[in-house]
Amino acid sequence: MTDKKKTDKPKTKVATKPKPKKKPAQQTVLTPRQRMFADYFIETGHQRNSAVKAGYSEKAARQTSSKLIKMPLIKEYIAERMAQKDKEVIASQDEILSFLSQVMRGEVKDQIPLLDGDGYQKLVHLDEAATKDRIKAAELLGKRHALWTEKKEIEGDLSINIAVDYGDDE
């Protein structure tokens, strides 16, 4: 016979902490398909169509595009590309000031269309910039450099009277 001890106590399960789920590794580089999605999104501004154009399934395009657009790596890529496009398209302060200076100095010449006689038009370069354009450019440059500021002196009585009522005085 075997010598087994019987215990009257029922077996109890020991509670263990659940193992924490491992987070997927953070993606560090965009895949070619993700890059295509981001580029199409920048071009069109439409998430679902961009996902389909990038090669994702049409059936799951809405969900896929929603997940993609929330990814930090894609957000960062889109922000960088938009900043780059803005820099290429939008004139900087220096460019604007340079252009106004050239107009003011008469270095930028106007072009006007003139009838050729056969029903066609040709562009004719004027010898000198219009005076009104030069004055306006000088005005804008002057405003930029705060050359014309209006100073007004205002005089008057600025005294303040404050009355505090604490209730009935007995």
PyMOL commands that place a pseudoatom at each C-alpha (Angstrom):
pseudoatom trace, name=CA, resn=MET, resi=1, chain=A, elem=C, hetatm=0, pos=[0.000, 0.000, 0.000]
pseudoatom trace, name=CA, resn=THR, resi=2, chain=A, elem=C, hetatm=0, pos=[1.027, 3.507, -0.590]
pseudoatom trace, name=CA, resn=ASP, resi=3, chain=A, elem=C, hetatm=0, pos=[1.295, 5.942, 2.164]
pseudoatom trace, name=CA, resn=LYS, resi=4, chain=A, elem=C, hetatm=0, pos=[-0.733, 8.958, 1.079]
pseudoatom trace, name=CA, resn=LYS, resi=5, chain=A, elem=C, hetatm=0, pos=[-1.937, 11.498, 3.482]
pseudoatom trace, name=CA, resn=LYS, resi=6, chain=A, elem=C, hetatm=0, pos=[-5.442, 12.628, 2.934]
pseudoatom trace, name=CA, resn=THR, resi=7, chain=A, elem=C, hetatm=0, pos=[-6.211, 16.137, 3.869]
pseudoatom trace, name=CA, resn=ASP, resi=8, chain=A, elem=C, hetatm=0, pos=[-9.640, 17.311, 4.667]
pseudoatom trace, name=CA, resn=LYS, resi=9, chain=A, elem=C, hetatm=0, pos=[-8.956, 20.717, 3.176]
pseudoatom trace, name=CA, resn=PRO, resi=10, chain=A, elem=C, hetatm=0, pos=[-10.043, 21.218, -0.415]
pseudoatom trace, name=CA, resn=LYS, resi=11, chain=A, elem=C, hetatm=0, pos=[-7.423, 22.327, -2.867]
pseudoatom trace, name=CA, resn=THR, resi=12, chain=A, elem=C, hetatm=0, pos=[-7.422, 26.047, -3.453]
pseudoatom trace, name=CA, resn=LYS, resi=13, chain=A, elem=C, hetatm=0, pos=[-6.108, 27.800, -6.462]
pseudoatom trace, name=CA, resn=VAL, resi=14, chain=A, elem=C, hetatm=0, pos=[-3.510, 30.422, -5.872]
pseudoatom trace, name=CA, resn=ALA, resi=15, chain=A, elem=C, hetatm=0, pos=[-4.362, 33.679, -7.603]
pseudoatom trace, name=CA, resn=THR, resi=16, chain=A, elem=C, hetatm=0, pos=[-1.603, 34.839, -9.867]
pseudoatom trace, name=CA, resn=LYS, resi=17, chain=A, elem=C, hetatm=0, pos=[-1.274, 38.149, -11.564]
pseudoatom trace, name=CA, resn=PRO, resi=18, chain=A, elem=C, hetatm=0, pos=[-2.018, 37.997, -15.251]
pseudoatom trace, name=CA, resn=LYS, resi=19, chain=A, elem=C, hetatm=0, pos=[1.044, 38.415, -17.368]
pseudoatom trace, name=CA, resn=PRO, resi=20, chain=A, elem=C, hetatm=0, pos=[1.198, 41.849, -18.933]
pseudoatom trace, name=CA, resn=LYS, resi=21, chain=A, elem=C, hetatm=0, pos=[0.639, 41.804, -22.657]
pseudoatom trace, name=CA, resn=LYS, resi=22, chain=A, elem=C, hetatm=0, pos=[3.664, 42.743, -24.632]
pseudoatom trace, name=CA, resn=LYS, resi=23, chain=A, elem=C, hetatm=0, pos=[3.250, 45.868, -26.678]
pseudoatom trace, name=CA, resn=PRO, resi=24, chain=A, elem=C, hetatm=0, pos=[4.237, 45.487, -30.279]
pseudoatom trace, name=CA, resn=ALA, resi=25, chain=A, elem=C, hetatm=0, pos=[7.579, 46.989, -31.098]
pseudoatom trace, name=CA, resn=GLN, resi=26, chain=A, elem=C, hetatm=0, pos=[7.397, 50.626, -32.164]
pseudoatom trace, name=CA, resn=GLN, resi=27, chain=A, elem=C, hetatm=0, pos=[7.784, 50.946, -35.918]
pseudoatom trace, name=CA, resn=THR, resi=28, chain=A, elem=C, hetatm=0, pos=[10.718, 53.190, -36.845]
pseudoatom trace, name=CA, resn=VAL, resi=29, chain=A, elem=C, hetatm=0, pos=[10.464, 53.303, -40.644]
pseudoatom trace, name=CA, resn=LEU, resi=30, chain=A, elem=C, hetatm=0, pos=[7.463, 53.645, -42.939]
pseudoatom trace, name=CA, resn=THR, resi=31, chain=A, elem=C, hetatm=0, pos=[6.780, 50.789, -45.280]
pseudoatom trace, name=CA, resn=PRO, resi=32, chain=A, elem=C, hetatm=0, pos=[6.495, 51.679, -48.985]
pseudoatom trace, name=CA, resn=ARG, resi=33, chain=A, elem=C, hetatm=0, pos=[2.728, 51.177, -48.837]
pseudoatom trace, name=CA, resn=GLN, resi=34, chain=A, elem=C, hetatm=0, pos=[2.403, 53.430, -45.772]
pseudoatom trace, name=CA, resn=ARG, resi=35, chain=A, elem=C, hetatm=0, pos=[4.495, 56.090, -47.506]
pseudoatom trace, name=CA, resn=MET, resi=36, chain=A, elem=C, hetatm=0, pos=[2.244, 55.859, -50.579]
pseudoatom trace, name=CA, resn=PHE, resi=37, chain=A, elem=C, hetatm=0, pos=[-0.821, 56.203, -48.347]
pseudoatom trace, name=CA, resn=ALA, resi=38, chain=A, elem=C, hetatm=0, pos=[0.623, 59.324, -46.706]
pseudoatom trace, name=CA, resn=ASP, resi=39, chain=A, elem=C, hetatm=0, pos=[1.598, 60.860, -50.067]
pseudoatom trace, name=CA, resn=TYR, resi=40, chain=A, elem=C, hetatm=0, pos=[-1.865, 60.224, -51.538]
pseudoatom trace, name=CA, resn=PHE, resi=41, chain=A, elem=C, hetatm=0, pos=[-3.433, 61.626, -48.370]
pseudoatom trace, name=CA, resn=ILE, resi=42, chain=A, elem=C, hetatm=0, pos=[-1.377, 64.823, -48.692]
pseudoatom trace, name=CA, resn=GLU, resi=43, chain=A, elem=C, hetatm=0, pos=[-2.457, 65.089, -52.317]
pseudoatom trace, name=CA, resn=THR, resi=44, chain=A, elem=C, hetatm=0, pos=[-6.178, 64.384, -51.869]
pseudoatom trace, name=CA, resn=GLY, resi=45, chain=A, elem=C, hetatm=0, pos=[-6.994, 64.830, -48.184]
pseudoatom trace, name=CA, resn=HIS, resi=46, chain=A, elem=C, hetatm=0, pos=[-9.265, 61.748, -48.350]
pseudoatom trace, name=CA, resn=GLN, resi=47, chain=A, elem=C, hetatm=0, pos=[-8.291, 58.847, -46.087]
pseudoatom trace, name=CA, resn=ARG, resi=48, chain=A, elem=C, hetatm=0, pos=[-10.262, 55.985, -47.655]
pseudoatom trace, name=CA, resn=ASN, resi=49, chain=A, elem=C, hetatm=0, pos=[-9.362, 56.777, -51.268]
pseudoatom trace, name=CA, resn=SER, resi=50, chain=A, elem=C, hetatm=0, pos=[-5.714, 57.184, -50.284]
pseudoatom trace, name=CA, resn=ALA, resi=51, chain=A, elem=C, hetatm=0, pos=[-5.700, 53.740, -48.684]
pseudoatom trace, name=CA, resn=VAL, resi=52, chain=A, elem=C, hetatm=0, pos=[-7.212, 52.149, -51.808]
pseudoatom trace, name=CA, resn=LYS, resi=53, chain=A, elem=C, hetatm=0, pos=[-4.735, 53.943, -54.101]
pseudoatom trace, name=CA, resn=ALA, resi=54, chain=A, elem=C, hetatm=0, pos=[-1.875, 52.757, -51.887]
pseudoatom trace, name=CA, resn=GLY, resi=55, chain=A, elem=C, hetatm=0, pos=[-2.950, 49.162, -52.422]
pseudoatom trace, name=CA, resn=TYR, resi=56, chain=A, elem=C, hetatm=0, pos=[-4.972, 48.370, -49.303]
pseudoatom trace, name=CA, resn=SER, resi=57, chain=A, elem=C, hetatm=0, pos=[-8.185, 46.327, -49.564]
pseudoatom trace, name=CA, resn=GLU, resi=58, chain=A, elem=C, hetatm=0, pos=[-11.271, 48.290, -50.635]
pseudoatom trace, name=CA, resn=LYS, resi=59, chain=A, elem=C, hetatm=0, pos=[-13.427, 46.424, -48.126]
pseudoatom trace, name=CA, resn=ALA, resi=60, chain=A, elem=C, hetatm=0, pos=[-11.250, 47.380, -45.166]
pseudoatom trace, name=CA, resn=ALA, resi=61, chain=A, elem=C, hetatm=0, pos=[-10.034, 50.733, -46.510]
pseudoatom trace, name=CA, resn=ARG, resi=62, chain=A, elem=C, hetatm=0, pos=[-12.027, 52.823, -44.032]
pseudoatom trace, name=CA, resn=GLN, resi=63, chain=A, elem=C, hetatm=0, pos=[-10.729, 50.973, -40.969]
pseudoatom trace, name=CA, resn=THR, resi=64, chain=A, elem=C, hetatm=0, pos=[-7.202, 50.658, -42.338]
pseudoatom trace, name=CA, resn=SER, resi=65, chain=A, elem=C, hetatm=0, pos=[-6.967, 54.331, -43.208]
pseudoatom trace, name=CA, resn=SER, resi=66, chain=A, elem=C, hetatm=0, pos=[-8.292, 55.293, -39.781]
pseudoatom trace, name=CA, resn=LYS, resi=67, chain=A, elem=C, hetatm=0, pos=[-5.562, 53.205, -38.113]
pseudoatom trace, name=CA, resn=LEU, resi=68, chain=A, elem=C, hetatm=0, pos=[-2.861, 54.495, -40.442]
pseudoatom trace, name=CA, resn=ILE, resi=69, chain=A, elem=C, hetatm=0, pos=[-3.678, 58.172, -39.984]
pseudoatom trace, name=CA, resn=LYS, resi=70, chain=A, elem=C, hetatm=0, pos=[-3.368, 57.771, -36.185]
pseudoatom trace, name=CA, resn=MET, resi=71, chain=A, elem=C, hetatm=0, pos=[0.115, 56.236, -36.347]
pseudoatom trace, name=CA, resn=PRO, resi=72, chain=A, elem=C, hetatm=0, pos=[2.719, 58.668, -34.931]
pseudoatom trace, name=CA, resn=LEU, resi=73, chain=A, elem=C, hetatm=0, pos=[5.214, 57.843, -37.667]
pseudoatom trace, name=CA, resn=ILE, resi=74, chain=A, elem=C, hetatm=0, pos=[2.712, 58.652, -40.427]
pseudoatom trace, name=CA, resn=LYS, resi=75, chain=A, elem=C, hetatm=0, pos=[1.540, 61.814, -38.631]
pseudoatom trace, name=CA, resn=GLU, resi=76, chain=A, elem=C, hetatm=0, pos=[5.155, 62.973, -38.413]
pseudoatom trace, name=CA, resn=TYR, resi=77, chain=A, elem=C, hetatm=0, pos=[5.827, 62.177, -42.085]
pseudoatom trace, name=CA, resn=ILE, resi=78, chain=A, elem=C, hetatm=0, pos=[2.716, 64.093, -43.203]
pseudoatom trace, name=CA, resn=ALA, resi=79, chain=A, elem=C, hetatm=0, pos=[3.619, 67.096, -41.027]
pseudoatom trace, name=CA, resn=GLU, resi=80, chain=A, elem=C, hetatm=0, pos=[7.178, 67.198, -42.439]
pseudoatom trace, name=CA, resn=ARG, resi=81, chain=A, elem=C, hetatm=0, pos=[5.963, 66.956, -46.048]
pseudoatom trace, name=CA, resn=MET, resi=82, chain=A, elem=C, hetatm=0, pos=[3.333, 69.670, -45.511]
pseudoatom trace, name=CA, resn=ALA, resi=83, chain=A, elem=C, hetatm=0, pos=[5.931, 71.994, -43.959]
pseudoatom trace, name=CA, resn=GLN, resi=84, chain=A, elem=C, hetatm=0, pos=[8.241, 71.345, -46.907]
pseudoatom trace, name=CA, resn=LYS, resi=85, chain=A, elem=C, hetatm=0, pos=[5.450, 72.103, -49.406]
pseudoatom trace, name=CA, resn=ASP, resi=86, chain=A, elem=C, hetatm=0, pos=[4.528, 75.296, -47.536]
pseudoatom trace, name=CA, resn=LYS, resi=87, chain=A, elem=C, hetatm=0, pos=[8.143, 76.419, -47.615]
pseudoatom trace, name=CA, resn=GLU, resi=88, chain=A, elem=C, hetatm=0, pos=[8.317, 75.870, -51.388]
pseudoatom trace, name=CA, resn=VAL, resi=89, chain=A, elem=C, hetatm=0, pos=[5.009, 77.593, -52.184]
pseudoatom trace, name=CA, resn=ILE, resi=90, chain=A, elem=C, hetatm=0, pos=[4.558, 80.393, -49.648]
pseudoatom trace, name=CA, resn=ALA, resi=91, chain=A, elem=C, hetatm=0, pos=[6.764, 83.466, -49.920]
pseudoatom trace, name=CA, resn=SER, resi=92, chain=A, elem=C, hetatm=0, pos=[8.955, 84.204, -46.928]
pseudoatom trace, name=CA, resn=GLN, resi=93, chain=A, elem=C, hetatm=0, pos=[9.234, 87.626, -45.295]
pseudoatom trace, name=CA, resn=ASP, resi=94, chain=A, elem=C, hetatm=0, pos=[12.623, 88.168, -46.909]
pseudoatom trace, name=CA, resn=GLU, resi=95, chain=A, elem=C, hetatm=0, pos=[11.240, 87.401, -50.378]
pseudoatom trace, name=CA, resn=ILE, resi=96, chain=A, elem=C, hetatm=0, pos=[8.375, 89.842, -49.899]
pseudoatom trace, name=CA, resn=LEU, resi=97, chain=A, elem=C, hetatm=0, pos=[10.645, 92.606, -48.628]
pseudoatom trace, name=CA, resn=SER, resi=98, chain=A, elem=C, hetatm=0, pos=[13.081, 91.992, -51.484]
pseudoatom trace, name=CA, resn=PHE, resi=99, chain=A, elem=C, hetatm=0, pos=[10.298, 92.197, -54.072]
pseudoatom trace, name=CA, resn=LEU, resi=100, chain=A, elem=C, hetatm=0, pos=[8.887, 95.402, -52.572]
pseudoatom trace, name=CA, resn=SER, resi=101, chain=A, elem=C, hetatm=0, pos=[12.382, 96.916, -52.588]
pseudoatom trace, name=CA, resn=GLN, resi=102, chain=A, elem=C, hetatm=0, pos=[12.847, 96.019, -56.263]
pseudoatom trace, name=CA, resn=VAL, resi=103, chain=A, elem=C, hetatm=0, pos=[9.479, 97.564, -57.168]
pseudoatom trace, name=CA, resn=MET, resi=104, chain=A, elem=C, hetatm=0, pos=[10.272, 100.708, -55.185]
pseudoatom trace, name=CA, resn=ARG, resi=105, chain=A, elem=C, hetatm=0, pos=[13.609, 101.086, -56.974]
pseudoatom trace, name=CA, resn=GLY, resi=106, chain=A, elem=C, hetatm=0, pos=[11.982, 100.575, -60.375]
pseudoatom trace, name=CA, resn=GLU, resi=107, chain=A, elem=C, hetatm=0, pos=[13.828, 97.310, -61.049]
pseudoatom trace, name=CA, resn=VAL, resi=108, chain=A, elem=C, hetatm=0, pos=[10.601, 95.395, -61.719]
pseudoatom trace, name=CA, resn=LYS, resi=109, chain=A, elem=C, hetatm=0, pos=[9.005, 96.363, -65.000]
pseudoatom trace, name=CA, resn=ASP, resi=110, chain=A, elem=C, hetatm=0, pos=[5.338, 96.045, -65.835]
pseudoatom trace, name=CA, resn=GLN, resi=111, chain=A, elem=C, hetatm=0, pos=[4.049, 94.068, -68.781]
pseudoatom trace, name=CA, resn=ILE, resi=112, chain=A, elem=C, hetatm=0, pos=[0.839, 94.998, -70.514]
pseudoatom trace, name=CA, resn=PRO, resi=113, chain=A, elem=C, hetatm=0, pos=[-0.996, 93.257, -73.349]
pseudoatom trace, name=CA, resn=LEU, resi=114, chain=A, elem=C, hetatm=0, pos=[-1.423, 95.335, -76.518]
pseudoatom trace, name=CA, resn=LEU, resi=115, chain=A, elem=C, hetatm=0, pos=[-3.454, 94.474, -79.585]
pseudoatom trace, name=CA, resn=ASP, resi=116, chain=A, elem=C, hetatm=0, pos=[-1.231, 93.520, -82.493]
pseudoatom trace, name=CA, resn=GLY, resi=117, chain=A, elem=C, hetatm=0, pos=[-3.668, 94.559, -85.209]
pseudoatom trace, name=CA, resn=ASP, resi=118, chain=A, elem=C, hetatm=0, pos=[-4.547, 91.083, -86.452]
pseudoatom trace, name=CA, resn=GLY, resi=119, chain=A, elem=C, hetatm=0, pos=[-6.712, 90.314, -83.413]
pseudoatom trace, name=CA, resn=TYR, resi=120, chain=A, elem=C, hetatm=0, pos=[-3.763, 88.997, -81.439]
pseudoatom trace, name=CA, resn=GLN, resi=121, chain=A, elem=C, hetatm=0, pos=[-2.167, 90.394, -78.346]
pseudoatom trace, name=CA, resn=LYS, resi=122, chain=A, elem=C, hetatm=0, pos=[1.460, 90.697, -77.453]
pseudoatom trace, name=CA, resn=LEU, resi=123, chain=A, elem=C, hetatm=0, pos=[3.088, 91.560, -74.150]
pseudoatom trace, name=CA, resn=VAL, resi=124, chain=A, elem=C, hetatm=0, pos=[4.917, 94.855, -74.113]
pseudoatom trace, name=CA, resn=HIS, resi=125, chain=A, elem=C, hetatm=0, pos=[7.434, 95.643, -71.380]
pseudoatom trace, name=CA, resn=LEU, resi=126, chain=A, elem=C, hetatm=0, pos=[7.148, 99.153, -70.012]
pseudoatom trace, name=CA, resn=ASP, resi=127, chain=A, elem=C, hetatm=0, pos=[10.391, 101.036, -69.657]
pseudoatom trace, name=CA, resn=GLU, resi=128, chain=A, elem=C, hetatm=0, pos=[9.722, 102.039, -66.076]
pseudoatom trace, name=CA, resn=ALA, resi=129, chain=A, elem=C, hetatm=0, pos=[7.543, 100.852, -63.255]
pseudoatom trace, name=CA, resn=ALA, resi=130, chain=A, elem=C, hetatm=0, pos=[4.456, 102.981, -62.649]
pseudoatom trace, name=CA, resn=THR, resi=131, chain=A, elem=C, hetatm=0, pos=[4.947, 105.672, -60.070]
pseudoatom trace, name=CA, resn=LYS, resi=132, chain=A, elem=C, hetatm=0, pos=[1.866, 104.586, -58.134]
pseudoatom trace, name=CA, resn=ASP, resi=133, chain=A, elem=C, hetatm=0, pos=[3.311, 101.068, -57.793]
pseudoatom trace, name=CA, resn=ARG, resi=134, chain=A, elem=C, hetatm=0, pos=[6.627, 102.436, -56.574]
pseudoatom trace, name=CA, resn=ILE, resi=135, chain=A, elem=C, hetatm=0, pos=[4.899, 104.684, -54.036]
pseudoatom trace, name=CA, resn=LYS, resi=136, chain=A, elem=C, hetatm=0, pos=[2.746, 101.811, -52.754]
pseudoatom trace, name=CA, resn=ALA, resi=137, chain=A, elem=C, hetatm=0, pos=[5.829, 99.590, -52.374]
pseudoatom trace, name=CA, resn=ALA, resi=138, chain=A, elem=C, hetatm=0, pos=[7.636, 102.350, -50.467]
pseudoatom trace, name=CA, resn=GLU, resi=139, chain=A, elem=C, hetatm=0, pos=[4.580, 102.791, -48.263]
pseudoatom trace, name=CA, resn=LEU, resi=140, chain=A, elem=C, hetatm=0, pos=[4.427, 99.084, -47.429]
pseudoatom trace, name=CA, resn=LEU, resi=141, chain=A, elem=C, hetatm=0, pos=[8.145, 98.967, -46.668]
pseudoatom trace, name=CA, resn=GLY, resi=142, chain=A, elem=C, hetatm=0, pos=[7.789, 102.033, -44.454]
pseudoatom trace, name=CA, resn=LYS, resi=143, chain=A, elem=C, hetatm=0, pos=[4.979, 100.395, -42.521]
pseudoatom trace, name=CA, resn=ARG, resi=144, chain=A, elem=C, hetatm=0, pos=[7.081, 97.270, -42.079]
pseudoatom trace, name=CA, resn=HIS, resi=145, chain=A, elem=C, hetatm=0, pos=[9.923, 99.269, -40.594]
pseudoatom trace, name=CA, resn=ALA, resi=146, chain=A, elem=C, hetatm=0, pos=[7.538, 101.462, -38.539]
pseudoatom trace, name=CA, resn=LEU, resi=147, chain=A, elem=C, hetatm=0, pos=[8.697, 104.672, -40.181]
pseudoatom trace, name=CA, resn=TRP, resi=148, chain=A, elem=C, hetatm=0, pos=[5.274, 106.267, -39.975]
pseudoatom trace, name=CA, resn=THR, resi=149, chain=A, elem=C, hetatm=0, pos=[3.701, 105.946, -36.575]
pseudoatom trace, name=CA, resn=GLU, resi=150, chain=A, elem=C, hetatm=0, pos=[1.044, 108.289, -35.381]
pseudoatom trace, name=CA, resn=LYS, resi=151, chain=A, elem=C, hetatm=0, pos=[1.467, 109.557, -31.888]
pseudoatom trace, name=CA, resn=LYS, resi=152, chain=A, elem=C, hetatm=0, pos=[-1.548, 111.120, -30.243]
pseudoatom trace, name=CA, resn=GLU, resi=153, chain=A, elem=C, hetatm=0, pos=[-1.595, 112.808, -26.887]
pseudoatom trace, name=CA, resn=ILE, resi=154, chain=A, elem=C, hetatm=0, pos=[-4.806, 112.449, -24.976]
pseudoatom trace, name=CA, resn=GLU, resi=155, chain=A, elem=C, hetatm=0, pos=[-5.559, 114.710, -22.058]
pseudoatom trace, name=CA, resn=GLY, resi=156, chain=A, elem=C, hetatm=0, pos=[-8.377, 114.437, -19.599]
pseudoatom trace, name=CA, resn=ASP, resi=157, chain=A, elem=C, hetatm=0, pos=[-9.417, 113.801, -16.051]
pseudoatom trace, name=CA, resn=LEU, resi=158, chain=A, elem=C, hetatm=0, pos=[-8.652, 110.226, -15.142]
pseudoatom trace, name=CA, resn=SER, resi=159, chain=A, elem=C, hetatm=0, pos=[-9.552, 110.341, -11.462]
pseudoatom trace, name=CA, resn=ILE, resi=160, chain=A, elem=C, hetatm=0, pos=[-11.525, 107.442, -10.052]
pseudoatom trace, name=CA, resn=ASN, resi=161, chain=A, elem=C, hetatm=0, pos=[-13.980, 107.662, -7.169]
pseudoatom trace, name=CA, resn=ILE, resi=162, chain=A, elem=C, hetatm=0, pos=[-14.841, 104.444, -5.348]
pseudoatom trace, name=CA, resn=ALA, resi=163, chain=A, elem=C, hetatm=0, pos=[-17.748, 104.352, -2.924]
pseudoatom trace, name=CA, resn=VAL, resi=164, chain=A, elem=C, hetatm=0, pos=[-18.251, 101.316, -0.713]
pseudoatom trace, name=CA, resn=ASP, resi=165, chain=A, elem=C, hetatm=0, pos=[-21.610, 100.768, 0.991]
pseudoatom trace, name=CA, resn=TYR, resi=166, chain=A, elem=C, hetatm=0, pos=[-21.442, 98.413, 3.982]
pseudoatom trace, name=CA, resn=GLY, resi=167, chain=A, elem=C, hetatm=0, pos=[-25.132, 98.619, 4.863]
pseudoatom trace, name=CA, resn=ASP, resi=168, chain=A, elem=C, hetatm=0, pos=[-26.999, 100.753, 7.407]
pseudoatom trace, name=CA, resn=ASP, resi=169, chain=A, elem=C, hetatm=0, pos=[-24.959, 103.071, 9.637]
pseudoatom trace, name=CA, resn=GLU, resi=170, chain=A, elem=C, hetatm=0, pos=[-26.398, 103.329, 13.148]
for i in range(1, 170): cmd.bond("trace and resi %d" % i, "trace and resi %d" % (i + 1))
show_as sticks, trace
zoom trace
